[in-house]
Structure formats: structure tokens, C-alpha cells
Amino acid sequence: MGAVDDSAFVQAADEIAARYGLGSANAPLELAARGEQGQIWRLDTPSGPYAVKQLEMRLTDDDVAADVAFQERAAAGAASYDVASTIRTTDGAILSSIGDRQIRVQTWLDMAGTDPGIDPALVGRMLAELHACGEPRRDPVDSWYTEPVGAERWQTYVDQLGSAYPEVAARLDAAVRDQVAFERLIVEPEELRTCHRDLWADNVRLTSSGRLCVFDWDNCGSADVDQELAMVVWEFGLDDDERIGTFIDVYEAAGGPGRVTGPGDFTMVISQFGHFYEMAADPFLDPLATEADRAHGIERFDEFDSRPLTMEAIDQVIRVSRR
């Protein structure tokens, strides 16, 4: 697909600053991070830095209104963590376009790198406060968080990869054996609230002040709080009884409504892991994918293999949660 020329976009810093009522820019945009749903650019102005998110998929203000409303409600109720503020254009819009690129702007948060080993008490308190901000929901939960890939589709992936990419097929096949077993544990979500739904360590980090910050609110929506709790406990518990116990104790003491009581509470984790594996395999089946896309797929496999979900880990979280 070829490299993308960012030269014109980085010079649009003044235009973006003016459009969002931030005056002028001190310098061209600077690329800060690349994510699955877009790139983050730093915009420096006399009033301070801002984060400009370039969206991967085009949206409308109506599409993001509920996400922003939840983010702002969470910010208002957050005593133990920081949330970036959404900046609107001078016309009151959230999204705007620079050439063929769609953007949104938020206040800048200086944060440390990804670290699932941060204090689990901080994360437990954060999640309790965040769950308290989520209103009850009755709408269906997106299939990304609830549905299995299924044994038949898994086998199709392995078969299609086998001839051209046998090593990738072998890695996927090894993971599929456990994933198919995990998918038998999936249950229908029940205690639905508005949730963040993407609270992996990439999106929960320490700031320079030592406080937590939560970002990337693009995937907010209806979810089971028990299932989100299980996901976040597994991510930050690191298969350690003491860390898991600390997380659960602080979460419950702070009024967190979720409880991990059985394997079905891992539905959100299991479903997402299945789709993550699909995303890792897809570049090897896409004729338009580049070598960089396939290299990113390998990076995904490496990340999953570095800490796979196991039945022992699921049982551990349930045991510690029930004590």
C-alpha cells in the first residue's frame, strides 16, 4: 500500500490550533504514538500541548457523542485518576477534517510507558470509580466482546495459512487449541453498564505526578461489569495472588459493583483474545497487506505468546476473588 506522506499534515498545526480555538502553534505537529485506531500527534501551543488524534476510520459527531459524554462523566467522578478533556472546535464540533484526514483534539497527558506491573491498588480504585459512572444499559453488547470465533472458522484460518505461511499457521494452530476450549466458557452478559471496554495496560498508565490516567475512550459502550472486572484483574494481577487480592479488596472497598464468581466472567477476555488472534493472522491472507503489516502481525503473536491466557490463570482469579 506504500508509505504515507505526512509532510502536508504536520504543517497544518496552525490550522488545527485555530480551528479548535487554541490560538497558534509553536511548531509543526509531532508524531507521538501509533495505535490500532489512529495516530496521536502532539500539538504545541502557547497555552500548552494538546493531543491530536488522526482517526483510522471516519466517524461522525453522533458516532462519538456517547463516548465523549461517558469520558466527561468519568472525569467529573474521578478522584484517583486523570482523564484528558475533549476540545471542541469553535463551532462546537468534536471531529473535523484536515485534507483527507479526520481528527479530534484533547488535552495532553504526560504519561509513562505501558506497565501492567503498576500498583494494583491504584487500578482497583480507578475501576471502582469508573464503574460508578456507568449508567445501566439494555442495548446489546458489541459482538467483539461476546462472541467466539468458533472452531470452524479457526480451522479455516489454519488451512488457508498453511501453504504460504506454514510457520504462522503452526503458531495459530497451537493457540487455537486453548482458544476453542476457552470459547466454551462464554456466557451472555448480564449486569450491563456503560464501560470503557479497552482497559488494557496500553490505556491505563502512570502520569509524571504518579497518578493514573485513563485514555483511548473510543470503544466505550455497553458491557457486563463483572466481565470487565475479570479482564482488568487478569491484566494487572499478573498471575500473582497478592496482586489479585489487593486489586479485588480495593475495588470492593471503593464500592465497585462487579464480582468475579465463575469462568463465564472471562467472556470479555476470551472474546477479545480470539479477535486479536484474527487480527494477527489477517495480514497473511490479505493480498494488499505490506511486509510491515505482516511484521506487525508477528509482533502480535509474540505479544500473545509472552503471556497467554490459561485455565490456571482463570481459576486463580476466581479462587482469590471468592476468598
C-alpha positions as CSV (number, residue, x, y, z in Angstrom):
1,M,0.0,0.0,0.0
2,G,3.1,2.2,0.2
3,A,4.3,4.8,2.7
4,V,2.0,7.6,3.7
5,D,3.3,11.2,3.1
6,D,2.7,13.2,6.3
7,S,4.6,16.3,5.2
8,A,1.5,18.4,4.5
9,F,-0.4,17.2,7.6
10,V,2.4,18.1,10.0
11,Q,2.4,21.7,8.7
12,A,-1.3,22.0,9.4
13,A,-0.6,22.7,13.1
14,D,-1.7,26.4,12.9
15,E,-4.9,25.5,11.1
16,I,-5.8,22.9,13.7
17,A,-5.0,25.2,16.6
18,A,-7.1,28.0,15.1
19,R,-10.0,25.6,14.3
20,Y,-10.1,24.4,17.9
21,G,-9.7,27.8,19.5
22,L,-6.2,27.2,20.7
23,G,-4.6,30.2,19.1
24,S,-1.5,29.4,17.1
25,A,1.0,26.6,17.1
26,N,4.6,26.8,18.3
27,A,5.9,24.1,15.8
28,P,4.7,21.6,13.3
29,L,2.8,18.5,14.6
30,E,5.0,15.8,16.0
31,L,4.0,12.1,15.8
32,A,3.7,10.8,19.4
33,A,2.2,7.3,19.0
34,R,0.6,4.9,16.6
35,G,-2.4,2.9,17.7
36,E,-4.8,0.4,16.2
37,Q,-7.5,3.1,15.6
38,G,-5.3,6.0,14.6
39,Q,-2.2,8.0,15.2
40,I,-1.6,10.6,18.0
41,W,0.2,13.8,17.2
42,R,1.5,16.4,19.6
43,L,0.4,20.0,19.0
44,D,2.3,22.6,21.0
45,T,0.7,26.0,21.6
46,P,1.4,28.9,23.9
47,S,-1.3,27.6,26.2
48,G,0.3,24.1,26.4
49,P,0.5,20.8,24.5
50,Y,-2.6,19.0,23.0
51,A,-3.1,15.6,21.6
52,V,-4.4,15.4,18.0
53,K,-5.8,12.0,17.2
54,Q,-5.9,11.1,13.5
55,L,-8.7,8.6,13.1
56,E,-8.2,5.4,11.1
57,M,-11.9,5.1,10.3
58,R,-14.1,8.1,9.5
59,L,-16.8,8.8,12.1
60,T,-19.5,11.5,12.7
61,D,-20.0,13.6,15.8
62,D,-23.1,11.5,16.5
63,D,-20.9,8.3,16.5
64,V,-18.6,9.7,19.2
65,A,-21.1,11.7,21.3
66,A,-21.8,8.9,23.7
67,D,-18.1,8.1,24.1
68,V,-17.3,11.7,24.9
69,A,-20.3,12.0,27.3
70,F,-19.0,9.0,29.3
71,Q,-15.5,10.3,29.2
72,E,-16.6,13.6,30.6
73,R,-18.8,12.0,33.2
74,A,-15.9,9.8,34.3
75,A,-13.6,12.8,34.5
76,A,-16.1,14.5,36.8
77,G,-16.3,11.5,39.1
78,A,-12.6,10.6,39.1
79,A,-10.8,11.2,42.4
80,S,-7.9,8.8,41.9
81,Y,-7.0,9.2,38.2
82,D,-6.8,11.7,35.4
83,V,-8.8,11.9,32.2
84,A,-7.9,14.1,29.2
85,S,-10.5,16.7,28.3
86,T,-12.1,16.8,24.8
87,I,-11.5,20.1,23.0
88,R,-14.3,21.2,20.6
89,T,-13.9,23.4,17.5
90,T,-15.0,27.0,17.6
91,D,-18.2,25.7,16.0
92,G,-18.8,23.2,18.8
93,A,-17.8,20.1,16.8
94,I,-15.7,17.2,18.1
95,L,-14.4,16.0,14.8
96,S,-13.0,17.9,11.8
97,S,-11.0,17.2,8.7
98,I,-7.6,18.3,7.5
99,G,-7.4,17.3,3.9
100,D,-8.4,13.7,3.7
101,R,-7.6,13.1,7.4
102,Q,-10.2,13.2,10.2
103,I,-9.1,14.4,13.6
104,R,-10.2,15.1,17.2
105,V,-8.3,17.1,19.9
106,Q,-7.8,16.5,23.6
107,T,-5.7,17.9,26.4
108,W,-2.2,16.4,26.6
109,L,-1.3,13.9,29.4
110,D,2.4,13.2,30.1
111,M,2.5,9.5,30.9
112,A,4.9,6.7,31.4
113,G,5.1,3.6,29.1
114,T,2.9,0.6,29.2
115,D,3.3,-1.3,32.5
116,P,0.9,-3.9,33.8
117,G,3.0,-4.1,36.9
118,I,1.8,-0.8,38.3
119,D,0.3,-0.8,41.8
120,P,-2.9,-2.9,41.6
121,A,-4.5,-0.8,44.4
122,L,-4.4,2.2,42.1
123,V,-6.1,0.3,39.3
124,G,-8.7,-1.3,41.6
125,R,-9.7,2.1,42.9
126,M,-9.8,3.6,39.4
127,L,-12.0,0.8,38.1
128,A,-14.5,1.2,41.0
129,E,-14.8,4.9,40.4
130,L,-15.2,4.3,36.6
131,H,-17.9,1.6,37.1
132,A,-19.8,4.0,39.4
133,C,-20.0,6.5,36.4
134,G,-21.5,3.9,34.0
135,E,-25.3,4.1,33.7
136,P,-27.3,0.9,33.4
137,R,-27.8,-0.3,29.8
138,R,-30.2,-2.6,28.0
139,D,-28.8,-2.4,24.5
140,P,-26.9,-5.4,23.1
141,V,-23.2,-5.7,23.8
142,D,-21.0,-5.5,20.6
143,S,-20.0,-8.9,19.4
144,W,-16.3,-8.1,19.7
145,Y,-16.7,-8.6,23.5
146,T,-19.2,-11.5,23.5
147,E,-18.9,-13.9,20.5
148,P,-16.4,-16.7,19.8
149,V,-14.6,-17.1,16.6
150,G,-15.6,-20.7,16.5
151,A,-13.8,-23.9,15.8
152,E,-14.8,-24.0,12.1
153,R,-13.5,-20.5,11.4
154,W,-10.3,-21.2,13.4
155,Q,-9.7,-24.3,11.2
156,T,-10.3,-22.2,8.1
157,Y,-7.6,-19.7,9.1
158,V,-5.1,-22.5,9.8
159,D,-5.8,-24.2,6.5
160,Q,-5.6,-21.0,4.4
161,L,-2.3,-20.0,6.1
162,G,-0.8,-23.5,5.8
163,S,0.6,-23.4,2.3
164,A,2.1,-19.9,2.1
165,Y,2.9,-19.3,5.7
166,P,3.3,-22.6,7.5
167,E,5.1,-21.1,10.5
168,V,2.3,-18.6,11.1
169,A,-0.2,-21.5,10.6
170,A,1.6,-23.5,13.2
171,R,1.6,-20.7,15.7
172,L,-2.1,-20.0,15.3
173,D,-2.9,-23.7,15.4
174,A,-1.1,-24.0,18.8
175,A,-3.1,-21.1,20.2
176,V,-6.4,-22.3,18.8
177,R,-6.4,-25.5,20.8
178,D,-6.7,-23.5,24.0
179,Q,-8.9,-20.8,22.5
180,V,-11.6,-23.3,21.4
181,A,-11.7,-24.6,24.9
182,F,-12.0,-21.1,26.4
183,E,-14.8,-20.2,24.0
184,R,-16.9,-22.9,25.6
185,L,-16.9,-20.8,28.8
186,I,-18.5,-17.7,27.1
187,V,-21.8,-16.6,28.6
188,E,-24.3,-13.9,27.8
189,P,-23.5,-10.6,29.5
190,E,-26.0,-9.7,32.3
191,E,-25.1,-6.7,34.6
192,L,-24.8,-4.1,31.8
193,R,-23.5,-0.6,32.2
194,T,-21.6,1.8,30.1
195,C,-18.0,0.6,30.4
196,H,-14.6,1.7,28.9
197,R,-14.1,-1.8,27.4
198,D,-10.4,-1.3,26.5
199,L,-8.7,-1.1,29.9
200,W,-5.6,-3.0,28.9
201,A,-2.3,-1.7,30.2
202,D,-1.8,0.3,27.0
203,N,-4.6,2.6,28.1
204,V,-4.0,2.7,31.9
205,R,-0.7,4.3,32.8
206,L,1.0,6.4,35.4
207,T,1.5,10.2,34.8
208,S,4.5,12.2,35.8
209,S,2.8,13.0,39.0
210,G,2.4,9.4,40.0
211,R,-1.4,9.3,39.4
212,L,-3.1,7.0,37.0
213,C,-4.5,8.2,33.7
214,V,-7.1,6.5,31.6
215,F,-7.3,7.3,27.9
216,D,-8.5,6.0,24.5
217,W,-12.2,6.1,25.2
218,D,-13.2,5.3,21.6
219,N,-14.5,1.9,22.4
220,C,-16.9,2.8,25.3
221,G,-20.2,1.1,25.4
222,S,-22.5,-1.5,26.9
223,A,-20.7,-4.3,28.8
224,D,-21.0,-6.6,31.8
225,V,-19.2,-5.0,34.7
226,D,-18.3,-8.5,36.1
227,Q,-16.6,-9.3,32.8
228,E,-14.7,-6.0,32.6
229,L,-13.5,-6.5,36.1
230,A,-12.2,-10.0,35.3
231,M,-10.4,-8.6,32.3
232,V,-8.7,-5.8,34.2
233,V,-7.8,-8.0,37.2
234,W,-6.2,-10.6,34.9
235,E,-4.2,-7.9,33.0
236,F,-2.9,-6.2,36.2
237,G,-2.9,-9.1,38.6
238,L,0.0,-10.8,36.7
239,D,-0.9,-14.3,37.9
240,D,0.0,-13.2,41.5
241,D,-2.3,-14.0,44.4
242,E,-1.2,-10.9,46.4
243,R,-1.7,-8.5,43.4
244,I,-5.1,-10.0,42.5
245,G,-6.2,-9.9,46.2
246,T,-5.1,-6.3,46.6
247,F,-6.9,-5.3,43.4
248,I,-10.2,-7.0,44.5
249,D,-10.0,-5.7,48.1
250,V,-9.5,-2.1,47.0
251,Y,-12.1,-2.3,44.2
252,E,-14.8,-3.7,46.6
253,A,-13.9,-1.3,49.4
254,A,-14.3,1.6,47.0
255,G,-17.8,0.5,46.1
256,G,-17.1,-1.4,42.8
257,P,-20.2,-3.2,41.8
258,G,-18.6,-6.1,39.8
259,R,-17.7,-9.5,41.1
260,V,-15.8,-12.4,39.6
261,T,-17.5,-15.6,40.6
262,G,-17.1,-18.1,37.7
263,P,-15.4,-18.8,34.4
264,G,-18.1,-17.1,32.4
265,D,-16.9,-13.8,33.8
266,F,-13.9,-14.1,31.4
267,T,-16.2,-13.8,28.4
268,M,-14.8,-10.4,27.5
269,V,-11.2,-11.5,27.7
270,I,-11.8,-14.7,25.7
271,S,-13.7,-13.0,23.0
272,Q,-11.2,-10.2,22.6
273,F,-8.3,-12.6,22.5
274,G,-10.0,-14.5,19.7
275,H,-10.4,-11.4,17.7
276,F,-6.8,-10.3,18.5
277,Y,-5.6,-13.5,17.0
278,E,-7.7,-12.9,13.9
279,M,-6.1,-9.5,13.5
280,A,-2.7,-11.0,13.8
281,A,-3.4,-13.6,11.1
282,D,-5.4,-11.4,8.7
283,P,-2.4,-9.6,7.1
284,F,-1.1,-13.0,5.9
285,L,-4.3,-13.6,4.0
286,D,-4.8,-10.1,2.6
287,P,-3.2,-9.6,-0.9
288,L,-2.9,-5.9,-0.3
289,A,-1.1,-6.2,3.0
290,T,2.5,-5.0,3.1
291,E,5.5,-6.5,4.7
292,A,5.1,-4.0,7.5
293,D,1.6,-5.2,8.1
294,R,2.8,-8.8,8.3
295,A,5.6,-7.9,10.6
296,H,3.0,-6.2,12.9
297,G,1.1,-9.5,12.8
298,I,4.2,-11.4,14.0
299,E,4.6,-8.8,16.8
300,R,1.1,-9.5,17.9
301,F,1.8,-13.2,18.0
302,D,4.9,-12.6,20.1
303,E,2.9,-10.4,22.5
304,F,0.2,-13.0,23.0
305,D,2.8,-15.8,23.4
306,S,4.6,-13.8,26.1
307,R,1.7,-14.0,28.4
308,P,-1.1,-16.3,27.1
309,L,-4.4,-16.7,28.9
310,T,-4.5,-20.0,30.7
311,M,-7.1,-22.0,32.5
312,E,-4.9,-21.9,35.6
313,A,-4.9,-18.1,35.5
314,I,-8.7,-18.0,35.2
315,D,-9.1,-20.4,38.1
316,Q,-6.6,-18.3,40.1
317,V,-8.6,-15.1,39.7
318,I,-11.8,-16.9,40.6
319,R,-10.3,-18.5,43.7
320,V,-8.7,-15.3,45.0
321,S,-11.9,-13.3,44.3
322,R,-14.0,-15.8,46.3
323,R,-11.8,-15.9,49.4
